[in-house]
Amino acid sequence: MPAEISFIGLFLEASLLVKLVMIFLLLMSVAAWTVIFQRQKALKEAQRRAQRFEDRFWSGVDLNRLYQELSARGDQNSGLELMFTNGFKEYARLSKSSRSAEAVMDGSYRAMRVSLSREVDKLEQHLPMLATIGSTSPYIGLFGTVWGIMNSFIALGSVQHATLNMVAPGIAEALIATAMGLFAAIPAVIFFNRFSTRVEKLENSYANFMDEFSAILHRQAYSQQGEPRA
């Protein structure tokens, strides 16, 4: 009797469609947890690197020296490091070819804005998958449950005397699909909301740095060209 009411026993007794639904929900759960662990690591690393760079940037280090150090690392830069190097590179390039401080600042700001957009896209990578799993898996599980219960009642129609022992296993195996759908959806929704908040905070941090760095470059651009500041 215990084997009949175990999860494996109910899975083996389920119809083919319900089995497929359960397997699909299991794969969705595995995919969700894979994304959760990957995004957790990536966002933690992004926050650590952003904090480390800001500490170095505001320590009074020479910007040319900092730019040379980061440029030597090449593709290893990300986040604020990449925004700084792209913005400073464009600033230095335009400063040599343009006499207008506004043109220099516009080009530098656009370079940092493009870097910001790309970095936010990286931070949001795979988050739509979590949202999809969180919103669809309960309905997929419900579909498996409805199908299983429907088959159970159809089977009851062929007998004259229905008993609880005849109905209970079919309903139990059908309800497992709903439980698996919720098992996949709940962590996906929780971590999607959590990661979205962390990405938003990082994006605000990046945007604040971009504005502060632009103000520094703005002062340098006008002082180098001897123009009155606006």
C-alpha positions as CSV (number, residue, x, y, z in Angstrom):
1,M,0.0,0.0,0.0
2,P,2.8,2.6,0.8
3,A,4.3,2.0,-2.6
4,E,0.9,2.9,-4.2
5,I,0.7,6.3,-2.5
6,S,4.3,7.2,-2.9
7,F,5.4,9.9,-5.3
8,I,7.1,7.5,-7.6
9,G,4.2,5.0,-7.5
10,L,1.7,7.8,-8.4
11,F,3.9,9.0,-11.2
12,L,4.2,5.5,-12.7
13,E,0.4,5.1,-12.5
14,A,-0.3,8.4,-14.1
15,S,-1.4,8.7,-17.7
16,L,1.1,9.5,-20.4
17,L,0.1,13.1,-20.7
18,V,0.3,13.7,-17.0
19,K,3.7,12.1,-16.9
20,L,4.9,14.4,-19.7
21,V,3.6,17.4,-17.8
22,M,5.4,16.3,-14.6
23,I,8.7,15.8,-16.5
24,F,8.4,19.1,-18.2
25,L,7.7,20.9,-14.9
26,L,10.7,19.1,-13.4
27,L,12.9,20.4,-16.2
28,M,11.5,23.9,-15.7
29,S,12.3,23.7,-12.0
30,V,15.9,22.6,-12.8
31,A,16.2,25.5,-15.3
32,A,14.9,28.0,-12.8
33,W,17.4,26.9,-10.1
34,T,20.2,27.0,-12.6
35,V,19.4,30.6,-13.5
36,I,19.0,31.5,-9.8
37,F,22.4,30.2,-8.8
38,Q,24.0,31.8,-11.9
39,R,22.4,35.2,-11.5
40,Q,23.1,35.2,-7.8
41,K,26.8,34.8,-8.5
42,A,26.9,37.3,-11.3
43,L,25.0,40.0,-9.4
44,K,27.1,39.5,-6.3
45,E,30.3,39.9,-8.4
46,A,28.9,43.0,-10.2
47,Q,28.2,44.6,-6.8
48,R,31.7,43.7,-5.5
49,R,33.5,45.1,-8.6
50,A,31.4,48.3,-8.6
51,Q,32.2,49.0,-4.9
52,R,35.9,48.2,-5.4
53,F,36.1,50.5,-8.4
54,E,34.2,53.4,-6.7
55,D,36.5,53.1,-3.7
56,R,39.5,53.4,-6.1
57,F,38.0,56.1,-8.2
58,W,37.1,58.4,-5.2
59,S,40.4,57.8,-3.5
60,G,42.0,60.6,-5.4
61,V,43.9,58.5,-8.0
62,D,45.0,60.2,-11.2
63,L,42.4,59.5,-13.9
64,N,45.0,59.0,-16.6
65,R,46.8,56.5,-14.5
66,L,43.6,54.7,-13.7
67,Y,42.6,54.6,-17.4
68,Q,45.9,53.1,-18.4
69,E,45.6,50.4,-15.7
70,L,42.2,49.4,-16.8
71,S,43.0,49.6,-20.5
72,A,45.8,47.2,-20.0
73,R,43.3,44.6,-18.7
74,G,41.3,44.7,-22.0
75,D,38.1,42.6,-22.1
76,Q,38.3,41.9,-18.3
77,N,36.6,45.2,-17.6
78,S,32.9,45.3,-16.8
79,G,30.4,47.5,-15.1
80,L,31.7,50.8,-13.9
81,E,35.2,49.9,-15.1
82,L,34.0,49.6,-18.7
83,M,31.9,52.7,-18.5
84,F,34.9,54.7,-17.2
85,T,37.3,53.4,-19.8
86,N,34.9,54.0,-22.7
87,G,33.9,57.4,-21.5
88,F,37.5,58.6,-20.8
89,K,38.7,57.1,-24.1
90,E,36.1,59.1,-26.0
91,Y,36.8,62.2,-24.0
92,A,40.5,62.0,-24.8
93,R,39.9,61.3,-28.5
94,L,37.5,64.2,-28.9
95,S,39.6,66.6,-26.9
96,K,42.3,66.3,-29.5
97,S,40.1,66.8,-32.5
98,S,37.3,69.1,-31.3
99,R,37.4,72.7,-30.1
100,S,34.0,72.6,-28.6
101,A,33.8,71.4,-25.0
102,E,30.1,70.6,-25.5
103,A,30.9,68.3,-28.4
104,V,33.5,66.6,-26.3
105,M,31.1,66.1,-23.4
106,D,28.3,64.9,-25.7
107,G,30.5,62.2,-27.2
108,S,31.8,61.1,-23.9
109,Y,28.4,60.9,-22.4
110,R,27.0,58.9,-25.3
111,A,29.8,56.4,-25.0
112,M,29.1,55.9,-21.3
113,R,25.3,55.7,-22.0
114,V,25.9,52.9,-24.5
115,S,28.1,51.0,-22.1
116,L,25.4,51.5,-19.4
117,S,22.8,50.0,-21.6
118,R,24.9,47.0,-22.5
119,E,25.9,46.3,-18.9
120,V,22.3,46.4,-17.7
121,D,21.4,43.9,-20.5
122,K,24.1,41.6,-19.1
123,L,22.7,42.0,-15.6
124,E,19.2,41.2,-16.8
125,Q,20.3,38.1,-18.7
126,H,18.0,35.1,-18.2
127,L,15.7,37.0,-15.9
128,P,12.9,36.8,-18.4
129,M,13.2,33.0,-18.2
130,L,12.5,33.2,-14.5
131,A,9.5,35.4,-15.1
132,T,8.2,33.0,-17.8
133,I,8.6,29.9,-15.5
134,G,7.0,31.7,-12.6
135,S,4.0,32.8,-14.6
136,T,3.4,29.7,-16.7
137,S,4.3,26.6,-14.6
138,P,1.2,26.8,-12.3
139,Y,-1.0,26.7,-15.4
140,I,0.9,23.8,-16.9
141,G,0.5,22.0,-13.6
142,L,-3.1,22.8,-13.4
143,F,-3.6,21.5,-17.0
144,G,-2.0,18.2,-15.9
145,T,-4.3,18.1,-12.8
146,V,-7.5,18.8,-14.9
147,W,-6.5,16.1,-17.4
148,G,-5.8,13.5,-14.7
149,I,-9.0,14.2,-12.8
150,M,-11.0,14.1,-16.0
151,N,-9.6,10.6,-16.8
152,S,-10.4,9.5,-13.3
153,F,-14.0,10.4,-13.6
154,I,-14.2,8.9,-17.1
155,A,-12.9,5.7,-15.6
156,L,-15.6,5.8,-12.9
157,G,-18.3,6.0,-15.5
158,S,-17.6,2.5,-16.5
159,V,-18.3,1.0,-13.0
160,Q,-21.5,0.7,-11.2
161,H,-20.3,1.2,-7.6
162,A,-17.6,3.9,-7.1
163,T,-15.5,3.8,-3.9
164,L,-13.0,6.2,-2.4
165,N,-10.2,3.7,-3.1
166,M,-11.0,3.9,-6.8
167,V,-11.1,7.7,-6.9
168,A,-8.3,8.7,-4.5
169,P,-5.2,7.4,-6.5
170,G,-6.3,9.1,-9.7
171,I,-7.0,12.4,-8.0
172,A,-3.8,12.2,-6.0
173,E,-1.6,11.6,-9.1
174,A,-3.3,14.5,-10.8
175,L,-2.8,16.9,-7.9
176,I,1.0,16.2,-8.0
177,A,1.1,18.1,-11.3
178,T,-0.2,21.2,-9.6
179,A,2.2,20.8,-6.7
180,M,5.1,20.5,-9.1
181,G,3.9,23.6,-11.0
182,L,3.9,25.6,-7.7
183,F,7.3,24.1,-6.7
184,A,8.8,25.5,-9.9
185,A,6.9,28.8,-9.9
186,I,7.4,30.0,-6.3
187,P,11.2,30.2,-6.3
188,A,11.2,31.6,-9.8
189,V,8.9,34.5,-8.8
190,I,10.7,35.2,-5.5
191,F,14.1,35.4,-7.1
192,F,12.9,37.2,-10.1
193,N,11.6,40.0,-7.9
194,R,14.8,40.0,-5.8
195,F,17.1,40.0,-8.8
196,S,15.1,42.7,-10.5
197,T,15.5,44.9,-7.5
198,R,19.2,44.3,-7.3
199,V,19.6,45.1,-11.0
200,E,17.7,48.3,-10.6
201,K,19.9,49.4,-7.7
202,L,23.0,48.6,-9.7
203,E,21.6,50.5,-12.7
204,N,21.0,53.5,-10.5
205,S,24.5,53.2,-9.1
206,Y,25.9,53.1,-12.6
207,A,23.8,56.1,-13.7
208,N,24.9,58.1,-10.7
209,F,28.5,57.4,-11.4
210,M,28.1,58.4,-15.0
211,D,26.6,61.7,-14.0
212,E,29.3,62.4,-11.4
213,F,32.1,61.4,-13.8
214,S,30.6,63.5,-16.5
215,A,30.6,66.5,-14.2
216,I,34.4,66.0,-13.6
217,L,35.1,65.7,-17.3
218,H,32.9,68.8,-17.9
219,R,35.1,70.9,-15.6
220,Q,38.2,69.5,-17.2
221,A,37.0,70.2,-20.7
222,Y,36.2,73.8,-20.1
223,S,39.4,74.4,-18.1
224,Q,41.6,72.9,-20.8
225,Q,39.9,75.0,-23.6
226,G,39.8,78.2,-21.5
227,E,36.1,78.6,-22.0
228,P,33.7,79.9,-19.3
229,R,31.7,77.2,-17.7
230,A,28.0,77.2,-18.2
